[in-house]
Amino acid sequence: MPNHVANRVLLHGQSVEDCRKYLIGRKGVLSFEVLLPLPLNEWPGSVGPQHEKAFPGNHLDSARRIWGTKWDAYGGPTVEQASEGVLLNFQTAWNHPRGWVCAIFNTLLCPITAKWISEGDNTAHIETYEIDKSWGPQWAQRAATADER
């Protein structure tokens, strides 16, 4: 059983309609695979020693490496229009999907604020992604204050 991580990601200045093609999968919900699909030449199911010997890799390892978390978004993920932009709420297993958030940032080139907390940790985190015209992409992480949680 994983530690569940609650994620809230704000894509500043964006509309749901403009972002839909990067966010919404075949099942009609938020999916990391839309923008960052897992390799087709790897084993997609449960992995045992037999699979590890026969195949060049597996989706669990790739998901951790590419998305930053072992499973796709779950927990009733939502994509909604907010006054500040597009707000994404979802859960992940063990970690915040930093690799996927970075891919969204590099695709949309918009400021992003990502807030997350793991049930295995008592610290809420805030990460910001911004483009500084003089320095290029900027990333910052800090612990959230009590008011921001």
C-alpha positions as CSV (number, residue, x, y, z in Angstrom):
1,M,0.0,0.0,0.0
2,P,1.6,3.3,-1.1
3,N,1.7,6.6,0.7
4,H,-0.8,8.7,-1.2
5,V,0.2,12.1,-2.3
6,A,-2.4,14.8,-2.7
7,N,-1.5,17.2,-5.5
8,R,-2.9,20.5,-6.6
9,V,-1.4,22.0,-9.7
10,L,-2.3,25.4,-11.1
11,L,-1.5,26.2,-14.7
12,H,-1.6,30.0,-14.6
13,G,-3.3,31.9,-17.3
14,Q,-4.5,28.8,-19.2
15,S,-7.9,27.6,-20.3
16,V,-9.2,24.0,-20.0
17,E,-10.0,24.0,-23.7
18,D,-6.4,25.0,-24.6
19,C,-4.9,22.4,-22.3
20,R,-7.3,19.5,-22.8
21,K,-5.1,17.8,-25.5
22,Y,-2.2,17.6,-23.0
23,L,-4.2,16.5,-20.0
24,I,-7.2,14.4,-20.8
25,G,-6.8,10.7,-21.7
26,R,-8.9,8.2,-23.6
27,K,-11.0,7.5,-20.5
28,G,-11.9,11.2,-20.3
29,V,-9.9,11.9,-17.1
30,L,-6.5,13.5,-16.3
31,S,-3.7,11.1,-17.4
32,F,0.1,11.6,-17.4
33,E,0.3,9.2,-20.4
34,V,-1.3,11.8,-22.8
35,L,1.9,14.0,-22.7
36,L,4.4,11.4,-21.5
37,P,3.4,7.9,-22.8
38,L,5.2,4.9,-21.3
39,P,7.4,2.9,-23.7
40,L,5.5,0.4,-25.9
41,N,8.4,-2.1,-25.8
42,E,8.1,-2.6,-22.0
43,W,6.0,-5.0,-19.9
44,P,2.8,-3.2,-18.9
45,G,1.5,-5.5,-16.2
46,S,2.6,-6.9,-12.9
47,V,6.3,-7.6,-12.9
48,G,8.0,-10.8,-11.6
49,P,11.4,-12.2,-12.1
50,Q,10.3,-14.0,-15.2
51,H,9.2,-10.7,-16.8
52,E,12.4,-8.9,-15.7
53,K,14.5,-11.5,-17.5
54,A,12.4,-11.6,-20.7
55,F,11.7,-7.9,-21.3
56,P,13.9,-4.8,-21.5
57,G,12.0,-2.9,-18.9
58,N,8.6,-2.5,-17.2
59,H,6.1,0.3,-16.9
60,L,6.5,0.7,-13.1
61,D,10.2,1.5,-13.5
62,S,9.5,3.8,-16.4
63,A,6.7,5.6,-14.7
64,R,8.9,6.4,-11.7
65,R,11.7,7.5,-14.0
66,I,9.6,9.6,-16.5
67,W,6.7,10.9,-14.4
68,G,8.3,10.8,-10.9
69,T,5.7,8.5,-9.5
70,K,4.8,4.9,-10.0
71,W,1.1,5.2,-11.1
72,D,-0.9,7.6,-13.2
73,A,-3.1,10.2,-11.6
74,Y,-6.0,8.7,-9.5
75,G,-8.3,9.6,-6.7
76,G,-11.0,11.2,-8.8
77,P,-8.7,13.5,-10.7
78,T,-10.3,16.8,-11.7
79,V,-9.4,19.4,-14.3
80,E,-11.3,22.7,-13.8
81,Q,-11.3,26.2,-14.9
82,A,-10.4,28.7,-12.1
83,S,-10.1,32.4,-12.3
84,E,-6.2,32.1,-12.2
85,G,-6.0,29.4,-14.8
86,V,-6.5,25.6,-15.0
87,L,-6.6,23.8,-11.6
88,L,-5.7,20.1,-11.4
89,N,-6.5,18.0,-8.3
90,F,-5.3,14.4,-8.1
91,Q,-3.5,11.8,-6.1
92,T,-0.3,9.9,-6.9
93,A,1.6,7.0,-5.3
94,W,4.7,7.8,-3.2
95,N,5.8,11.0,-4.9
96,H,4.7,14.2,-6.6
97,P,4.9,13.8,-10.4
98,R,7.7,16.3,-10.9
99,G,8.8,14.9,-14.3
100,W,5.3,15.2,-15.6
101,V,4.8,18.8,-14.2
102,C,8.1,19.7,-15.8
103,A,6.9,18.4,-19.2
104,I,3.6,20.4,-18.8
105,F,5.8,23.5,-18.1
106,N,8.0,22.9,-21.1
107,T,5.0,22.3,-23.3
108,L,2.7,25.2,-22.3
109,L,5.5,27.7,-21.2
110,C,3.2,29.1,-18.5
111,P,3.9,29.7,-14.9
112,I,2.9,26.7,-12.7
113,T,2.3,26.4,-9.0
114,A,2.3,22.9,-7.6
115,K,1.2,22.1,-4.1
116,W,1.5,18.7,-2.6
117,I,1.6,16.7,0.6
118,S,2.3,13.0,1.3
119,E,0.4,11.1,3.9
120,G,3.8,9.8,5.0
121,D,5.2,13.3,5.7
122,N,3.9,16.1,7.8
123,T,5.2,18.9,5.5
124,A,3.3,20.4,2.7
125,H,5.3,21.5,-0.3
126,I,5.0,24.3,-2.9
127,E,6.9,24.3,-6.1
128,T,6.9,27.1,-8.6
129,Y,7.9,27.0,-12.3
130,E,8.4,30.3,-14.0
131,I,10.2,31.6,-17.1
132,D,12.6,34.5,-16.3
133,K,13.5,36.2,-19.6
134,S,17.0,36.9,-18.4
135,W,17.8,33.5,-17.0
136,G,15.4,31.0,-18.7
137,P,13.3,28.4,-16.8
138,Q,13.3,28.7,-13.0
139,W,12.1,26.2,-10.4
140,A,11.8,26.7,-6.7
141,Q,10.6,24.5,-3.9
142,R,9.7,25.4,-0.3
143,A,7.6,24.2,2.6
144,A,4.1,25.6,2.7
145,T,3.1,27.8,5.6
146,A,0.1,26.9,7.7
147,D,-2.0,29.5,5.8
148,E,-1.1,27.9,2.5
149,R,-1.9,24.3,3.3
